[in-house]
Amino acid sequence: MDRFPQPLRGFLRVLWIPLVAAVPIAVVFGTLDWIGWLGYRIGYVVALFFCYPVALCVWLTTTFLFPARSATSVSGARRRHVWVREILPTTVSAVVGALLGVAIMELLQPGSIGSGLAVAQVVMFTLLFMALALAASFAVSFHRDSVERARTDEELRLARGLQTTLLDRASSTGVPLDIHAEIVSSRQVSGDFYDVVAGPDGSYYIAVADVAGDRMPAAILAAMLLASLRTQLNSRTSVAEIVRELNLLMCRGQITEQSMFVTLFLARFDPRTLQLTYTNAGHRHPLVLRGTGEPERLVEGGTVIGMLESLPYREASLTLRPGDRVVLYTDGVTDAMNPAGEPFGEGRLVAAAIATANANAATSRQSVAGVITQVRAFQAGQAAADDIVIMMLRVPEPGA
C-alpha cells in the first residue's frame, strides 16, 4: 500500500476499516438486544450503514480540510493543537457521517429509524465509539512516540560517548604549551569540536571548528571532519593547504554528501621558535592576550569551508612570547544570552579571560573553567541555544 499516494492510501483504508470496526459494534448491540445469532448479523449490516459514511467523512476531513500532521512534526506542537486540528474536526465529521447514514437508511427503508430520539441515540453512540477509537489511536501514537524517543535518546547517548572519546584524543601531553579546552553541549551531541595533534616535524596543530546544521548530522560531520583533518596533517605542513584540501573534499562530497558548512581555525605551533602559523576559515577570531592590553585578533584566512571548491585560503604567522595567552572559542560563547536577551559578547569574553588569568598565575584549565563559570552566571539559568567550545593556550614563563 506504501506505493500509493497518501490520499489514495487513506481512501483504501475507508474500504476495509468499516468492515472491521462494525464487528465490535455488532457484538455490543447484538448482545444487548439478544435474538440469537441473527441479531449479530443484523447488527453488523446496520453498523456498516453508519461506519462507511463515518469513515468517508473522516477521510475527507483529515485529507482535504484539516490534513493530519506528518510524523516528523514536533510532538509538543502536535499536543498543543490536537483538539482544534484533530479531535474536533474528526468528531464533527463522524457525527455528519452518522447523520448521513441515517438519511441513507431512511431512503432505503422509510421509517426504519423512527423518532428523533432514535436519531439522538445514533449520534450519542457515534460520539461514544468515536471517543473510544480516538483514545485507542492516540494511545498507540503516544506509545510509538515514547518508544521512538527512547530509541533516539539511546542513540544520542552512544553518539555522545563516541564524540567524547574522539575529543579525549586531543591530548596536550608533551606539548610545550599550557593547553586546555572544554566543550559544553547545549544538547547531548555537539557540532563543535577541537583537536591538538603532534605533527611529523615536531610542530603541533591546533584546531577549533563549528559545524552548522542540525545536531545529529552536525555531530556526525564533526567526527568525519576530525578524522579527515588528522589524515591531512600526516602529509602536509601548510595550514592553508590543509584547509584548502578539506574544503575541496567537502565540496566534492567526499566527507559528507549533505550541503553543510564549517567554520574552522587551524594553527601550527613551532615550539623551537614559538611561532604560530594559522588560517581562519570563517571562524570567530581567536584572541591573543599580551598582558592586559588590547587583544590581537587572528583574522587571516578565508571564508567557511564547504561552500565553493575554488575558494582561496591564506595563512599568517606571529611569534608568541612567554606569558602570552591565546583564546580560541566558538560562537556559542559570545552569543550566549542572559534573560534580557543581551549577548555575552567579545568584550565580556576578553574581560573574563584577563580576569581569570590572575596575573599570569592561573593555568589554562583554571582560566577556561573561570570563563565558563562567568558565561553561565551571565546566562542566569537561561538555556544555552548553541554549543560552547573554549580553548586556552598559554606560553609558560621561563622556569615555570
C-alpha positions as CSV (number, residue, x, y, z in Angstrom):
1,M,0.0,0.0,0.0
2,D,3.0,2.3,0.5
3,R,3.4,2.6,-3.3
4,F,0.1,4.6,-3.5
5,P,-0.1,8.3,-2.9
6,Q,-1.2,9.3,0.6
7,P,-4.8,10.4,-0.2
8,L,-5.4,7.1,-2.1
9,R,-3.9,5.1,0.8
10,G,-6.4,6.8,3.0
11,F,-9.3,6.0,0.7
12,L,-8.3,2.4,0.5
13,R,-8.4,2.3,4.3
14,V,-12.0,3.7,4.1
15,L,-12.9,0.5,2.2
16,W,-11.7,-2.0,4.8
17,I,-11.7,-0.3,8.1
18,P,-15.5,-0.2,8.4
19,L,-15.6,-4.0,7.8
20,V,-13.5,-4.4,10.9
21,A,-15.0,-1.5,13.0
22,A,-18.5,-2.9,12.5
23,V,-17.7,-6.1,14.3
24,P,-17.5,-4.7,17.9
25,I,-20.5,-2.5,17.3
26,A,-22.5,-5.6,16.1
27,V,-21.3,-7.5,19.2
28,V,-22.4,-4.8,21.6
29,F,-25.9,-4.3,20.1
30,G,-26.4,-7.9,19.2
31,T,-25.8,-8.8,22.8
32,L,-27.9,-6.0,24.3
33,D,-30.9,-6.9,22.0
34,W,-30.4,-10.7,22.1
35,I,-32.4,-12.5,19.5
36,G,-29.7,-15.1,18.7
37,W,-27.1,-15.2,16.0
38,L,-29.4,-13.4,13.7
39,G,-29.1,-10.3,15.9
40,Y,-25.4,-10.2,15.3
41,R,-25.9,-10.4,11.6
42,I,-28.5,-7.7,11.6
43,G,-26.3,-5.5,13.9
44,Y,-23.3,-6.0,11.6
45,V,-25.3,-4.9,8.5
46,V,-26.8,-1.9,10.3
47,A,-23.4,-0.9,11.6
48,L,-22.0,-0.9,8.1
49,F,-24.6,1.6,7.1
50,F,-23.1,4.0,9.6
51,C,-19.4,3.0,9.6
52,Y,-18.9,3.6,5.9
53,P,-20.4,7.2,5.8
54,V,-18.5,8.0,9.0
55,A,-15.2,6.7,7.6
56,L,-15.7,8.5,4.4
57,C,-16.5,11.8,6.1
58,V,-13.5,11.4,8.4
59,W,-11.2,10.7,5.4
60,L,-12.5,13.8,3.5
61,T,-11.9,16.0,6.6
62,T,-8.4,14.7,7.6
63,T,-7.2,14.6,3.9
64,F,-8.5,17.9,2.5
65,L,-10.0,20.1,5.2
66,F,-7.6,19.5,8.1
67,P,-4.7,17.4,6.8
68,A,-3.1,15.3,9.5
69,R,0.3,16.5,10.7
70,S,3.3,14.5,9.4
71,A,5.2,12.1,11.7
72,T,8.1,14.4,11.7
73,S,6.1,17.2,13.3
74,V,7.3,18.3,16.8
75,S,5.3,16.3,19.3
76,G,4.9,19.4,21.6
77,A,3.3,21.4,18.8
78,R,1.0,18.4,18.0
79,R,-0.2,18.3,21.6
80,R,-0.9,22.0,21.6
81,H,-3.2,21.8,18.5
82,V,-4.6,18.3,18.8
83,W,-8.0,19.4,20.0
84,V,-8.5,22.1,17.3
85,R,-6.8,20.4,14.4
86,E,-7.6,16.7,15.0
87,I,-10.1,15.8,17.7
88,L,-12.8,18.4,17.0
89,P,-12.8,18.1,13.2
90,T,-12.8,14.3,13.4
91,T,-15.6,14.2,15.8
92,V,-17.8,16.7,13.8
93,S,-17.2,14.8,10.6
94,A,-18.1,11.5,12.4
95,V,-21.4,13.0,13.5
96,V,-22.1,14.2,10.0
97,G,-21.3,10.7,8.7
98,A,-23.7,9.2,11.2
99,L,-26.5,11.6,10.1
100,L,-25.7,10.7,6.5
101,G,-26.1,7.0,7.5
102,V,-29.5,7.8,9.0
103,A,-30.5,9.5,5.8
104,I,-29.4,6.5,3.7
105,M,-31.3,4.1,5.9
106,E,-34.4,6.2,5.7
107,L,-34.1,6.5,2.0
108,L,-33.7,2.7,1.5
109,Q,-36.3,1.8,4.2
110,P,-38.6,4.6,5.3
111,G,-39.4,4.6,9.0
112,S,-36.5,2.3,9.9
113,I,-35.0,4.9,12.2
114,G,-38.2,6.1,13.8
115,S,-38.4,9.1,16.1
116,G,-36.0,11.9,16.7
117,L,-35.0,10.2,19.9
118,A,-33.6,7.3,17.8
119,V,-31.5,9.8,15.8
120,A,-30.2,11.3,19.0
121,Q,-29.2,7.8,20.2
122,V,-27.4,7.2,16.9
123,V,-25.5,10.5,17.4
124,M,-24.8,9.6,21.1
125,F,-23.4,6.1,20.3
126,T,-21.4,7.6,17.4
127,L,-19.7,10.0,19.8
128,L,-19.1,7.2,22.3
129,F,-17.5,4.9,19.7
130,M,-15.6,7.8,18.2
131,A,-14.2,8.7,21.6
132,L,-13.1,5.1,22.1
133,A,-11.5,5.0,18.7
134,L,-9.7,8.3,19.2
135,A,-8.4,7.2,22.6
136,A,-7.1,4.0,21.2
137,S,-5.5,5.8,18.3
138,F,-3.8,8.4,20.4
139,A,-2.7,5.8,22.9
140,V,-0.9,3.8,20.1
141,S,0.5,7.0,18.7
142,F,1.9,8.2,22.0
143,H,3.3,4.8,22.7
144,R,5.1,4.8,19.4
145,D,6.4,8.3,20.2
146,S,7.7,7.1,23.5
147,V,9.5,4.1,22.0
148,E,11.0,6.3,19.3
149,R,12.1,8.9,21.9
150,A,13.7,6.2,24.0
151,R,15.5,4.8,20.9
152,T,16.6,8.3,19.9
153,D,17.9,9.1,23.5
154,E,19.9,5.9,23.4
155,E,21.4,6.7,20.0
156,L,22.3,10.2,21.3
157,R,23.9,8.7,24.4
158,L,26.0,6.4,22.3
159,A,26.9,9.2,19.9
160,R,27.8,11.4,22.8
161,G,30.1,8.7,24.1
162,L,31.8,8.3,20.8
163,Q,32.2,12.0,20.4
164,T,33.7,12.3,23.9
165,T,36.1,9.5,23.1
166,L,37.2,11.3,19.9
167,L,37.7,14.6,21.7
168,D,39.6,13.0,24.6
169,R,42.2,12.1,22.0
170,A,43.0,15.8,21.7
171,S,45.8,15.5,24.3
172,S,48.2,18.2,25.1
173,T,50.7,15.8,26.7
174,G,54.2,16.7,25.6
175,V,53.1,20.0,24.1
176,P,55.4,22.8,25.3
177,L,52.3,24.9,25.9
178,D,49.8,25.1,28.7
179,I,46.7,24.0,26.7
180,H,43.2,23.2,27.9
181,A,39.9,23.0,26.1
182,E,36.3,22.3,27.2
183,I,33.1,21.7,25.3
184,V,29.7,22.4,26.7
185,S,27.0,20.9,24.6
186,S,23.6,22.6,24.5
187,R,22.2,19.1,23.9
188,Q,23.6,15.6,24.1
189,V,25.8,15.8,21.0
190,S,27.6,18.7,19.5
191,G,28.6,20.0,16.1
192,D,31.6,21.9,17.7
193,F,35.0,20.2,18.1
194,Y,38.6,20.9,18.8
195,D,41.9,18.9,18.4
196,V,45.5,19.0,19.3
197,V,47.8,16.8,17.1
198,A,51.6,16.4,17.0
199,G,53.0,16.9,13.5
200,P,55.7,14.8,11.9
201,D,58.3,17.6,12.2
202,G,58.0,18.3,15.9
203,S,55.3,21.0,15.5
204,Y,51.8,20.9,16.9
205,Y,48.5,21.5,15.1
206,I,45.6,23.1,17.0
207,A,42.1,23.2,15.6
208,V,38.7,24.5,16.7
209,A,35.6,24.2,14.4
210,D,31.9,24.7,14.4
211,V,29.7,22.7,12.0
212,A,26.5,24.4,11.0
213,G,23.3,22.4,10.9
214,D,21.0,20.1,13.0
215,R,22.6,18.4,16.0
216,M,22.9,14.8,14.8
217,P,24.1,15.5,11.2
218,A,26.4,18.2,12.5
219,A,27.9,15.8,15.1
220,I,28.4,13.1,12.5
221,L,30.1,15.6,10.1
222,A,32.3,16.8,13.0
223,A,33.5,13.3,13.7
224,M,34.2,12.7,10.0
225,L,35.9,16.1,9.6
226,L,38.1,15.4,12.7
227,A,39.2,12.1,11.2
228,S,39.9,13.7,7.8
229,L,41.8,16.6,9.4
230,R,44.1,14.1,11.2
231,T,44.8,12.3,7.9
232,Q,45.7,15.6,6.2
233,L,48.1,16.5,9.0
234,N,50.3,13.5,8.3
235,S,51.0,14.6,4.7
236,R,51.0,18.4,4.8
237,T,52.6,21.1,6.9
238,S,50.9,24.3,5.5
239,V,47.8,25.1,7.4
240,A,46.3,27.0,4.4
241,E,46.9,23.9,2.2
242,I,45.3,21.6,4.7
243,V,42.2,23.8,4.9
244,R,42.0,24.1,1.1
245,E,42.1,20.3,0.8
246,L,39.4,19.9,3.5
247,N,37.2,22.4,1.6
248,L,37.8,20.5,-1.7
249,L,36.8,17.2,-0.1
250,M,33.7,18.7,1.4
251,C,32.6,20.4,-1.7
252,R,33.0,17.2,-3.7
253,G,31.0,15.2,-1.2
254,Q,34.0,13.0,-0.1
255,I,33.4,13.8,3.6
256,T,29.7,14.2,3.5
257,E,27.1,14.3,0.7
258,Q,25.0,16.8,2.6
259,S,25.4,20.5,1.9
260,M,26.8,21.7,5.2
261,F,29.2,24.5,6.1
262,V,32.0,24.5,8.7
263,T,33.9,27.3,10.3
264,L,37.5,26.2,11.1
265,F,40.5,27.8,12.8
266,L,43.7,25.8,12.2
267,A,47.1,26.7,13.6
268,R,50.6,25.2,13.6
269,F,52.8,25.9,16.6
270,D,56.6,25.5,16.4
271,P,58.0,25.1,19.9
272,R,61.5,25.9,18.8
273,T,60.7,29.4,17.6
274,L,57.3,30.0,19.4
275,Q,55.9,30.8,16.0
276,L,52.2,30.3,15.5
277,T,51.1,30.0,11.9
278,Y,47.4,29.9,11.3
279,T,44.5,30.2,8.8
280,N,41.0,31.3,9.9
281,A,38.2,29.8,7.7
282,G,35.2,31.9,8.7
283,H,35.7,31.2,12.4
284,R,35.3,33.6,15.3
285,H,38.5,35.5,15.6
286,P,40.8,33.9,18.3
287,L,42.3,36.5,20.7
288,V,46.0,36.9,21.6
289,L,46.3,38.4,25.1
290,R,49.6,40.0,25.7
291,G,49.4,41.4,29.3
292,T,46.3,43.5,29.8
293,G,46.5,45.5,26.6
294,E,44.2,45.4,23.6
295,P,43.9,41.8,22.3
296,E,45.2,40.9,18.9
297,R,42.7,39.2,16.7
298,L,43.7,36.3,14.3
299,V,41.7,37.1,11.2
300,E,43.8,36.0,8.2
301,G,42.3,33.1,6.2
302,G,39.2,32.9,4.1
303,T,35.5,32.0,4.3
304,V,33.8,28.9,5.6
305,I,34.7,25.5,4.1
306,G,32.1,23.5,2.2
307,M,30.9,26.4,0.1
308,L,32.9,26.6,-3.2
309,E,35.8,24.5,-4.4
310,S,37.9,27.4,-5.7
311,L,37.9,29.5,-2.6
312,P,41.4,30.7,-1.6
313,Y,42.8,30.4,1.9
314,R,45.7,32.4,3.2
315,E,47.9,31.9,6.3
316,A,49.7,34.3,8.6
317,S,52.2,34.0,11.4
318,L,53.0,35.6,14.7
319,T,55.6,35.0,17.4
320,L,54.3,34.3,20.8
321,R,56.2,35.4,23.9
322,P,56.3,33.8,27.4
323,G,53.2,34.8,29.3
324,D,51.1,35.3,26.2
325,R,47.7,33.6,26.0
326,V,45.6,32.7,23.0
327,V,41.8,32.2,23.5
328,L,40.0,30.1,20.8
329,Y,36.3,29.8,21.0
330,T,33.1,29.1,19.1
331,D,30.1,31.5,18.7
332,G,28.2,29.7,21.5
333,V,30.4,31.8,23.9
334,T,29.8,35.3,22.6
335,D,26.2,34.5,21.6
336,A,25.2,33.2,25.0
337,M,22.1,35.2,26.1
338,N,21.0,36.5,29.5
339,P,17.3,36.5,30.4
340,A,17.1,40.1,29.0
341,G,18.2,38.8,25.6
342,E,21.6,40.5,25.8
343,P,24.6,38.5,24.3
344,F,27.7,37.8,26.3
345,G,29.8,39.4,23.6
346,E,33.5,39.6,22.8
347,G,34.1,42.4,25.3
348,R,33.0,40.3,28.3
349,L,35.0,37.3,27.0
350,V,38.2,39.4,26.9
351,A,37.5,40.7,30.4
352,A,36.7,37.3,31.7
353,A,39.9,35.8,30.1
354,I,42.1,38.5,31.6
355,A,40.4,38.4,35.0
356,T,40.7,34.6,35.3
357,A,44.4,34.7,34.2
358,N,45.1,36.0,37.6
359,A,48.3,37.9,36.7
360,N,49.7,35.0,34.6
361,A,49.5,32.7,37.7
362,A,46.4,30.7,36.6
363,T,46.7,27.6,34.4
364,S,44.8,27.3,31.2
365,R,42.5,24.8,32.8
366,Q,41.7,27.3,35.6
367,S,41.2,30.1,33.1
368,V,38.8,28.1,30.9
369,A,36.8,27.0,33.9
370,G,36.6,30.6,35.1
371,V,35.4,31.8,31.7
372,I,32.7,29.1,31.6
373,T,31.6,30.0,35.1
374,Q,31.2,33.6,34.1
375,V,29.2,32.7,31.0
376,R,26.9,30.5,33.0
377,A,26.5,33.2,35.6
378,F,25.7,35.7,32.8
379,Q,23.0,33.3,31.4
380,A,21.4,33.2,34.9
381,G,19.7,29.8,34.2
382,Q,18.8,30.7,30.6
383,A,19.1,27.5,28.4
384,A,22.1,27.6,26.0
385,A,21.0,27.9,22.4
386,D,24.3,26.8,20.9
387,D,27.3,24.6,21.8
388,I,30.3,26.2,23.6
389,V,33.9,25.4,23.0
390,I,36.7,27.3,24.8
391,M,40.4,26.6,24.3
392,M,43.2,28.4,26.1
393,L,46.9,28.4,25.1
394,R,49.5,29.8,27.4
395,V,53.2,30.1,26.8
396,P,54.9,29.3,30.1
397,E,57.3,31.7,31.7
398,P,60.9,30.7,31.8
399,G,61.5,28.2,34.6
400,A,57.8,27.6,35.0
